[in-house]
Amino acid sequence: MLPEVDGFEICRQVREVKNIPIIMVSAKKEDIDKIHGLGLGADDYITKPFSPSEMVARVKAHLARYERLVSSQAAKNDVLEIRGIKIDKTARRVWINGEEKNFTNKEFDLLTFLAENPNHVYTKDELFREIWDMESIGDIATVTVHIKKIREKIEYNTAKPQYIETIWGVGYRFKV
């Protein structure tokens, strides 16, 4: 009964761009109208006349359910937190002491792999195989360059690294 566009169309348009609770309040009481509204994505359908207290209860219930769903989805991100470094593996984002830093794909993969396997010493060959998924065939300098770039982003003092430690003659390890 809205001017120019009906509630069904509004529901359809909102649902295309937002995943929020939608409660339709309508004078249309036929089952087919209720089914149509719910089918377009409405979470609830209330017909007029309605009890204001029932309406408030329904709104509260839908908002509570929405909050539970949103917070449970946020909690599903796989996040590593180690001494000031926060690595969100799901979103592929890294924060150092609360400041977000940009990492290339390989830098992110290398940092994440080392952080997930703390105190384990990996040779450059092992890291190359793990991150680049191939034999190094003399390309292990790539690992050294990537470690240097990661250190520039995460270390306070690259001359005295507190996270990624060089084990001379062997490789690298992530200290915890």
N, C-alpha and C positions, 0 to 999 in steps of 0.2 A: 504494500500500500504506500510505498515511498514514491515521491515524485521523480520522474525521468528514468530511474533505474530501480529494479526490484531487489529485495534482500538476497535472493538467490544469486544474482549476478555479483553483488557486493561480496558475498561469502566466497564465491569462486575466485574473484580477483584478489581478495586478501589471502586466501589459501595458496595462491600461486607464488606469493612473495614472502609470506610469514608463516611460521609454525607456532601460532599462539592460540590460546583457547578462544573459541567462537561460540557464543550462545545466541541462538536466533529467538527473538520474541515476535510472535506473529498473531494476527487475527485469523489466519488460515488454519483451520482445525482438522482438515481432512487428512487421513493417513497418508495419502499420496504426497501431500505437501510436506509432511514431516519426513517421510522417506527421502524425498527429493533434497531437502535441506541437509539432512544427515549425510546423504550420499555425496553432496558437494563439499563436505568437509566440516560441517558444523559439529561441535562436540555435544551440543544439547539443543533442544527445541522446546520452547515454552509457549503455550497458547494463552491468549488473552481471554478473559480476565485471569490474572494470576495473583498469588499472594506475595506481597513485597518481601516478607520474611523468608518465604521459600526461594525467591529470586536471589536474595543475599546469600542464603545457604548454598545454593548451586554455584554462584560466582566464587565463593570462598573455596568450595570443594574443587572446582576446576583450576583455580589459581594454585592451590596447594599441590594438586597432581602435576601441574605444569612445572612448578618449582622442583618437585622431586625428580621429574624426568630430566630437566635441564641440569641439575646438579649431579645426577648420576652419569650423564653423558660427559660432563666436564671431568669427572673423576676417572673416566676411562682412559684419558691421555696417559701414556706411559712416560713418566718423568723421572729422571735421575737428578739427585741433588747431592753435590759433594763440595763441602767447604767453599761456598760462595758461587759455585757453578751450578746452574740449573739447565738441564738438557731435556727439552720436551721432544721425545722421539716421535710422537704422533704428529705434531705440528712442524717438526724439524726446525725448531727454534732454540737458540742458546742465549742465556743471560749470564753475565759476569758481574757479581755484586749488584744485581738489580738492573744493570744496563744491557739491553739487547745488542748482540753482536751478529754480524752477517758472516755466514760460512758458506763456502762452495759445497757442493754435494760430497765430494771426496773428503774435504776437511771435516765436514760434519760426521761422515761415516767413520773416519779414522778416530776422531775424538770420542765418539760414542763407543766404538769398539774397545778402545783403551780404558775408558771410564767404566765400562761394564765388566772389565776383567782387571781390576786393580791389583797391584803388586806382582803381576805376572810379567816377566820379561819376554818381549817378542823381538825376534830378529827382523831386520829390514825385509828379508825375503818372506818371512811369515806374514808380516803386515801387508806387503804387496799382494801376496796370494789372497789374503783375506779381504782386502778392500777393493782391489782391482780385479779379483777373481781370475788371475792368470799367473803364469810363471814370470819372474822378473826379467830374466835373460839380460842382465846387466842394467836394468832400469831402476835399481834400488835408490838412486839419487832422488827419484821422485818422492820417495817416502821422506827423505831428509828435508826436502824443500817443503813438503806439506806440514811436517812437524814444526819447522821454523815458522811458517805462517800461522799455525794454530797457537804456538807459544806467543807470538806477537799480539794475539787477540785475547788470550786468557791469563797470561803471566803478568805480574806486577813488575818483575825484573827478569828479563829473558836470560841474563847472565847467570842468575841463580833460580832456575825454575822450581816452583813448588808443586806443580802438578805432573808434568811429563818429564821424567828423569831419563837422561842418557846413561846407559850402562856401557861404558867404553869397551869396544871389542865384541859386544854382544848385540845390543839393540836399545829398545826403549821400554819403559814401564810407567804406568800411571800410579802415582803415590796417593795413598789415603791417610 
